[in-house]
Amino acid sequence: MGLLLKLLAIIVLSIAVIFFAPGIPPHNLQFEAYTLESPLPLEGKLANNNILDKAEEIKVDREFQGPESIAFRGDEIFTGLIGGELVRIKNGKSTTIIEKTKNNKPCEGSWDVKNCGRIAGLRFGFDGKLYVADAANGIFKVDVDAGSVETLASCDVEIDGKRPLYPDDLDVGKDGSVYWSDASTVADVQNTLFEFLGSGTGRLIKYDPKTKKNTVLISSMHFSNGVQLSENEDFVLVTETARARVLRYYLKGETKGKSDIFIDRLPGLPDNVRPNGKGGFYIVLISPRVASEVSLVDLIGPLPLVRRFICRILHLVVASLQFVDSFFPSTVTREWIAYVQHVGPLGDLEKLPYKSIVVETDGTGNIIGSLQNEKGPVTGLSEIRLDKEYAYLGSPAQRKMFRIKREFLK
């Protein structure tokens, strides 16, 4: 009994030290309490439906890992993959445009996202070039015919005193300006959870093609994600994933330079936002958040000490594995480090909830409809892009590509 009490005392003391002791990493995170408003109920315009169940697989000559974002040029489809590869698909056949946006880092496998790269956002500009957000490396402009790559923003170069650690999505204006999201300045793509558990360091940034400078438009966002210009380019939207909302930054008029909330209380965590072809928007929810189920972001928001405790535990485990790897270098050890950094099965993209929700709004943020599924096949949906006859569905959780006829979306 005495031994058991001693063991219990050691456990309690260890937890107390991890909770409260100063000087334990990570040092660059702030933890403030926040509370999210309850999500909008799935009723009315958001009532459950099975529209997305009508999606069909696109037959391609290879397996894709994480086709998160999609762009078109004529009858060609472009997508980027986990591992940094940019591919073109035409008539069911795929070709590699570039292996990686940056080729000076050794890549050990698709799990080694920081070195391999991960293309999270794609857009064709009015100049015919493909603009790429590589979550591990930066913002790039690619000539898809020549295969050449131009760097517009690098994760190695500070913007307003902070390095962009997680470029996530982008949109390109008619004048060539690039609006892009930096999801975090404290956590890179292999440490996403640190940004979610902290108080939010994401940014909306503008790249000016004339000055070649990047300027921060909005800061302190809690995982800034999808980016979309309005039809008239009078404002730009950016999703704030951890707060289940979308912000709007004004580019013209009396409110130029100001921002506000475009839509709040989303029934899920928003990823990319794209045009709905009617002057409004499709806001894609990567993971549902409904009142009848426990949501992690709602649960831990008001508990900053718990969030700090989780971050410290993760850091200590990773530091221990890195110490072992420094003496006995092994690919297996580094895979385990990546696994822990992604919080094991909780961070497995392929195990995201099957439920997919796309919220459709008009140009002012009023909800006018939704696209949902009941059984699949699409899970972990990140993007919906309209073409002439089909809407193409992007997902970091899939090893296939899907599309759905536009007539089913009405």
C-alpha positions in Angstrom: 0.0 0.0 0.0 2.9 2.3 0.9 4.5 1.7 -2.5 1.2 2.4 -4.3 0.9 5.8 -2.5 4.5 6.7 -3.4 3.8 5.8 -7.0 0.6 7.9 -6.9 2.5 10.8 -5.3 5.2 10.7 -8.0 2.5 10.7 -10.8 0.7 13.6 -9.2 3.9 15.5 -8.7 5.0 14.8 -12.3 1.7 16.1 -13.7 1.9 19.2 -11.5 5.4 19.9 -12.8 4.3 19.5 -16.4 1.3 21.7 -15.8 2.9 24.6 -13.9 6.7 24.5 -14.0 8.2 27.4 -16.0 10.7 26.8 -18.7 9.3 23.6 -20.3 8.9 23.9 -24.1 7.3 24.8 -26.3 8.1 28.4 -25.4 6.5 30.2 -28.4 2.9 29.4 -27.7 0.4 31.5 -25.9 -2.6 29.9 -24.2 -5.8 32.0 -23.6 -9.2 30.8 -22.8 -11.9 31.1 -25.5 -15.4 29.8 -26.0 -17.1 29.1 -29.3 -20.8 29.7 -29.8 -22.8 26.6 -30.4 -22.9 25.4 -34.0 -25.8 26.1 -36.3 -28.3 23.2 -36.2 -28.5 20.9 -39.3 -32.0 22.1 -40.2 -33.7 24.3 -42.7 -31.1 25.2 -45.4 -28.6 23.0 -43.5 -30.9 20.0 -43.2 -29.2 16.7 -43.8 -29.2 15.5 -47.4 -27.4 12.9 -49.6 -26.3 15.1 -52.5 -22.6 14.2 -52.1 -23.4 10.5 -52.2 -23.9 10.9 -55.9 -20.2 11.7 -56.4 -18.3 9.3 -58.7 -14.7 8.3 -58.8 -12.5 9.8 -61.6 -10.7 7.0 -63.3 -7.0 7.8 -63.3 -4.0 5.6 -64.1 -2.5 5.9 -60.7 -3.3 6.3 -57.0 -3.2 9.8 -55.6 -2.3 10.6 -51.9 -4.2 13.6 -50.7 -5.4 15.5 -53.8 -6.4 18.5 -51.6 -6.8 21.3 -54.1 -7.8 21.3 -57.8 -7.3 23.7 -60.8 -8.3 23.5 -64.4 -6.9 24.6 -67.8 -9.2 23.5 -70.7 -9.6 19.7 -70.4 -6.6 19.4 -68.1 -7.0 18.9 -64.3 -4.1 19.8 -62.0 -3.7 18.7 -58.4 -1.0 18.6 -55.7 -0.3 15.6 -53.5 1.1 14.9 -50.0 4.8 14.5 -50.8 5.0 17.8 -52.8 4.2 16.4 -56.3 2.2 18.5 -58.8 0.4 16.4 -61.4 -1.6 17.0 -64.5 -4.5 14.7 -65.5 -5.9 14.5 -69.1 -8.1 11.8 -70.4 -7.5 9.6 -67.4 -3.7 9.8 -67.8 -1.4 11.6 -65.3 1.9 13.3 -65.7 4.2 14.8 -63.1 4.8 18.6 -63.7 7.2 18.9 -60.8 8.4 16.5 -58.1 8.8 19.2 -55.5 8.6 23.0 -55.3 12.0 22.9 -53.7 14.5 20.1 -54.5 17.3 20.8 -52.0 15.9 18.8 -49.1 16.1 15.0 -48.9 12.7 13.4 -48.7 12.4 10.1 -46.8 8.8 9.3 -47.5 5.3 10.7 -47.7 5.2 10.9 -43.9 8.2 13.3 -44.0 6.0 16.2 -45.1 8.3 19.0 -43.9 11.0 17.9 -46.3 8.9 16.4 -49.0 6.4 19.2 -49.3 2.6 19.2 -49.4 0.6 21.2 -51.9 -2.5 22.5 -50.1 -3.7 25.2 -52.5 -3.8 25.7 -56.3 -5.0 28.6 -58.6 -4.4 29.6 -62.2 -3.7 33.3 -62.5 -4.8 35.5 -65.3 -1.3 35.3 -66.7 -1.8 31.5 -67.3 0.6 30.5 -64.6 -0.3 28.1 -61.8 0.0 29.5 -58.3 0.9 27.0 -55.6 0.7 27.0 -51.8 3.1 24.4 -50.5 2.4 24.0 -46.8 6.0 23.1 -46.1 7.9 25.5 -48.3 6.0 28.6 -49.4 4.1 30.3 -52.3 5.2 29.6 -55.8 4.4 30.4 -59.4 4.7 27.5 -61.8 4.9 27.4 -65.6 3.1 24.0 -66.1 4.4 23.7 -69.7 8.1 24.5 -69.0 8.1 23.0 -65.5 9.8 26.2 -64.1 9.1 27.4 -60.5 9.3 31.0 -59.2 9.3 31.6 -55.5 6.9 34.4 -54.3 7.2 33.7 -50.6 9.5 31.3 -48.8 9.1 29.7 -45.4 12.7 30.6 -44.8 12.1 34.4 -45.0 10.4 36.5 -42.4 7.3 38.6 -43.1 6.7 41.3 -40.5 9.3 39.7 -38.2 7.9 36.2 -38.4 8.5 33.2 -40.7 5.5 31.8 -42.5 5.5 28.2 -41.3 2.3 26.9 -42.9 1.3 28.4 -46.3 -2.2 26.9 -46.8 -4.3 28.4 -49.6 -4.3 31.3 -52.0 -6.3 33.3 -54.6 -5.0 35.5 -57.4 -6.4 38.9 -58.4 -6.8 40.3 -61.9 -3.8 42.6 -61.2 -1.6 39.6 -60.3 -1.8 40.2 -56.5 -1.8 37.0 -54.5 -3.8 36.7 -51.4 -2.6 33.8 -49.2 -3.0 32.3 -45.8 -0.2 31.5 -43.4 -1.9 29.1 -41.0 0.7 29.4 -38.3 3.9 31.3 -37.3 4.6 28.8 -34.4 3.8 25.4 -35.9 4.8 23.9 -39.2 2.9 21.4 -41.2 4.2 18.5 -39.1 3.1 20.2 -35.8 -0.4 21.4 -36.7 -1.9 20.6 -33.3 0.3 23.2 -31.6 -1.5 25.9 -33.6 -4.9 24.5 -32.7 -4.0 24.2 -29.0 -2.4 27.7 -28.8 -4.2 31.0 -29.1 -3.9 31.5 -32.8 -1.0 33.0 -34.9 -2.4 32.6 -38.4 -2.3 35.4 -41.0 -3.8 36.6 -44.2 -1.1 38.0 -46.5 -0.9 39.8 -49.8 1.9 39.4 -52.3 2.3 42.5 -54.5 3.7 41.5 -58.0 5.0 45.0 -58.6 7.1 45.4 -55.4 7.5 41.7 -54.9 6.7 42.2 -51.2 4.4 40.4 -48.9 2.2 42.4 -46.5 0.1 41.1 -43.6 -3.5 42.0 -43.8 -4.9 40.1 -40.8 -3.0 38.5 -38.0 -3.6 36.4 -34.9 -6.1 34.1 -36.7 -6.7 30.7 -35.2 -5.4 28.5 -38.1 -6.1 30.7 -41.2 -7.0 28.4 -44.1 -9.0 28.8 -47.3 -8.8 32.0 -49.3 -11.3 33.4 -51.9 -11.7 36.7 -53.6 -15.2 38.0 -54.2 -16.6 38.2 -57.7 -15.8 41.9 -58.0 -12.7 41.6 -55.9 -14.0 44.1 -53.4 -13.2 41.8 -50.5 -11.4 38.6 -49.8 -12.5 35.7 -47.5 -10.3 33.6 -45.3 -11.5 30.7 -43.2 -10.5 30.5 -39.5 -10.6 26.8 -39.0 -10.2 26.5 -35.2 -12.9 29.1 -34.6 -15.4 27.6 -37.1 -15.9 30.8 -39.0 -15.0 32.9 -42.0 -13.5 36.4 -42.0 -13.9 39.1 -44.6 -11.2 41.6 -45.5 -12.3 44.6 -47.5 -10.2 45.7 -50.5 -12.3 48.6 -51.8 -14.8 51.3 -50.6 -15.2 53.0 -47.3 -14.3 49.9 -45.3 -11.1 49.2 -47.3 -8.4 47.8 -45.0 -10.9 46.6 -42.3 -12.1 43.1 -41.6 -15.2 41.5 -40.0 -16.9 38.1 -39.6 -18.5 36.9 -42.8 -20.2 33.9 -41.2 -19.9 32.3 -37.8 -21.1 29.2 -35.9 -20.4 26.8 -38.8 -21.4 23.2 -38.2 -17.8 22.1 -38.8 -14.3 23.2 -39.2 -13.9 25.1 -42.5 -11.1 24.3 -44.9 -11.2 25.9 -48.4 -13.8 28.3 -49.7 -14.6 28.5 -53.4 -17.1 30.2 -55.8 -20.5 28.6 -56.2 -20.9 30.0 -59.7 -23.8 32.3 -58.7 -21.9 35.1 -57.0 -21.8 33.2 -53.7 -19.5 30.7 -52.1 -19.1 27.1 -51.1 -17.5 26.7 -47.6 -16.2 23.2 -47.2 -16.1 21.8 -43.7 -13.2 19.4 -43.3 -14.7 17.9 -40.1 -18.3 18.2 -38.8 -19.1 20.1 -35.6 -22.7 19.4 -34.5 -24.4 20.1 -31.2 -25.3 16.5 -30.6 -21.6 15.4 -30.6 -18.6 16.3 -28.5 -16.3 18.6 -30.4 -12.6 18.8 -29.4 -12.3 22.5 -30.2 -15.3 23.3 -28.1 -14.2 21.1 -25.3 -10.6 22.4 -24.8 -11.1 26.1 -25.8 -12.0 27.3 -22.2 -9.1 25.2 -20.7 -5.8 26.8 -21.4 -3.9 24.8 -18.8 -5.1 21.6 -20.3 -4.0 22.7 -23.7 -0.6 23.7 -22.4 -0.3 20.3 -20.7 -1.0 18.4 -23.9 1.5 20.5 -25.8 4.2 19.9 -23.2 3.6 16.2 -23.1 3.8 16.0 -26.9 7.0 18.0 -26.9 8.6 15.8 -24.2 7.7 12.6 -26.1 9.1 14.0 -29.4 12.2 15.3 -27.7 12.9 11.9 -26.2 12.5 10.2 -29.6 14.7 12.8 -31.3 17.4 12.1 -28.6 17.3 8.4 -29.4 17.5 9.2 -33.1 20.6 11.4 -32.6 22.5 8.3 -31.3 20.8 5.6 -33.3 19.6 7.3 -36.6 16.7 5.3 -38.1 13.9 5.9 -40.5 11.6 4.0 -38.2 12.3 6.4 -35.3 11.7 9.4 -37.5 8.4 7.9 -38.7 7.4 7.5 -35.0 8.3 11.1 -34.4 6.0 12.2 -37.3 3.3 9.9 -36.0 3.5 11.4 -32.5 3.6 15.0 -33.9 0.3 14.2 -35.7 -1.1 12.8 -32.5 -1.2 9.2 -33.7 -4.6 8.0 -35.0 -6.2 11.4 -34.2 -4.1 13.0 -36.9 -4.6 10.3 -39.5 -6.1 12.1 -42.5 -7.5 8.9 -43.9 -9.6 8.4 -40.7 -11.4 11.7 -40.8 -15.1 11.5 -40.1 -17.1 10.1 -43.0 -19.6 13.0 -42.7 -19.0 15.7 -45.3 -20.7 19.1 -45.2 -20.4 22.0 -47.6 -22.2 25.2 -46.6 -23.4 27.4 -49.5 -23.8 31.2 -49.0 -24.8 34.1 -51.1 -22.3 37.0 -51.6 -23.1 38.5 -48.2 -22.8 35.5 -46.0 -26.5 34.3 -45.9 -26.8 30.5 -46.0 -28.8 29.4 -49.1 -28.1 25.7 -49.0 -25.8 22.8 -48.3 -24.2 19.7 -49.8 -23.9 16.7 -47.5 -23.5 13.0 -47.6 -25.0 10.1 -45.6 -22.5 7.2 -46.4 -19.7 8.4 -48.6 -17.8 8.0 -50.8 -16.0 11.3 -50.1 -14.6 11.8 -46.6 -12.5 14.6 -45.2 -13.6 17.0 -48.0 -11.4 20.1 -48.4 -12.5 21.7 -51.6 -15.2 21.8 -54.3 -14.3 23.3 -57.7 -16.8 23.9 -60.4 -16.0 23.2 -64.1 -18.4 23.3 -67.0 -20.3 20.0 -66.4 -18.9 18.8 -63.1 -17.9 19.9 -59.6 -14.6 18.3 -58.6 -14.0 17.3 -55.0 -10.6 17.7 -53.3 -9.6 15.8 -50.1 -6.3 15.3 -48.2 -7.8 12.1 -46.8 -8.4 10.4 -50.1 -6.2 8.3 -52.4 -8.7 8.9 -55.3 -10.4 11.8 -57.0 -14.1 12.4 -57.2 -16.5 14.5 -59.1 -20.2 15.2 -59.1 -22.5 16.5 -61.9 -23.4 20.1 -61.4 -27.0 19.4 -62.0 -27.1 17.5 -58.7 -26.0 20.7 -56.8 -29.1 22.7 -57.6 
